[in-house]
Amino acid sequence: MEKLLIEGGHRLGGTVQISGAKNSAVALIPATILADSPVTIDQLPDITDVRTLCHLLQEIGGKITFHGNTVTIDPRSMVDMPLPNGSVKKLRASYYMMGAMLGRFGKAVIGLPGGCNLGPRPIDQHIKGFEALGAKVTNEQGAIYLRADHLHGARIYLDVVSVGATINIMLAAVRAEGQTIIENVAKEPEIIDVVTLLTSMGAKIKGAGTDVIRIEGVRELHGCRHMIIPDRIEAGTYMIIGAAAGRELLIDNVIPQHVESLTAKLREMGADVQTGEDQMLVSRCKGTLKSVDVKTLVYPGFPTDLQQPLTSLLTQATGTSIVTDTIYGARFKHIDELRRMGADVKVEGRSAILSGSSQLEGAKVHASDLRAGASLVIAGLIARGITEITGVEHIDRGYDHLMEKLSGIGAHVWREQADEADIHENLKHQD
């Protein structure tokens, strides 16, 4: 087990290259199961979630070839093998295997997924969609069993706007017989990215990015080549780093429209954010940072995935800021760690209330989940002295070459093997 160490207080500058979107990649990889010839995906992020999903595809017979950040997946030898345990438990996005395998084989056995512990995130909307398409769904000994003699189109209304359910139902419906209409769907850019891949494979889908998606089922899908969109959450994380400690930090390979809600908040705080066609230049403002209130919402609102990173920046703002997470109520595990570093912050219900500005001090802290890890990295860059972060495996799930990218813009950051005390502390956090 490793820990990440950061010496804070250095001004950062230069260019950081944004990788392909994690939240696209984890859906695009399972989607390749539906094809009857090889699919090539470019700009794949080098993260553990991607490697875990590729391993799952190999388990069911897929042939996978990597060339740098490009992967070619040959699904022709895949079989409907049950996946009740093992890698499937390591990440939440393994639930996309349900829709993809149901769409191709008419059946699947998938263990209930793992990933970051952000409180209850039920898959009832996924199951509701599968059942509407003609599948029989049962939960047996911690695994979901899906069976369908044949899938047929249906009209499905999602009770909750859900990215996962929207994508999973699409994966099952693209090869179903007849028309499927999914209402009250999510509009995230990653959904449009998945639709772009499926359309290139021969699917007939209309309405991505709107409230209603219409799918005309097709008998077969073929291989294609697809480039993933840039990761808006990674881009947003580096934008926050630029606002926290930046001296003209250029963020390259970004779609500015995807981060508009964050751009607005950073400008409101007083950071200098300049936008180009596929680049953004972010610098800390010359005066003091101003407090702001933030409420997370479904896209195009402020992303829940950037709530934790922004909280670290808000410790530096004068006045009182309130951060409310309407998506995941349990997404405040980073707050205790920020307090260890000297932040004046408390949690009330679904909100964190910050009183700034605080002089953060380096400390030993633990990343309990992926975006909490990003929050602590930002806090470490701001803090005086050295910050030690355990739970680095969570950060590696979603940030491609984080240490190298930070070093490239002037951060003093390195890894060390965790000692027994660190490992004990890590285990304590997992209990």
Disulfide bonds with the S-S distance in Angstrom:
none
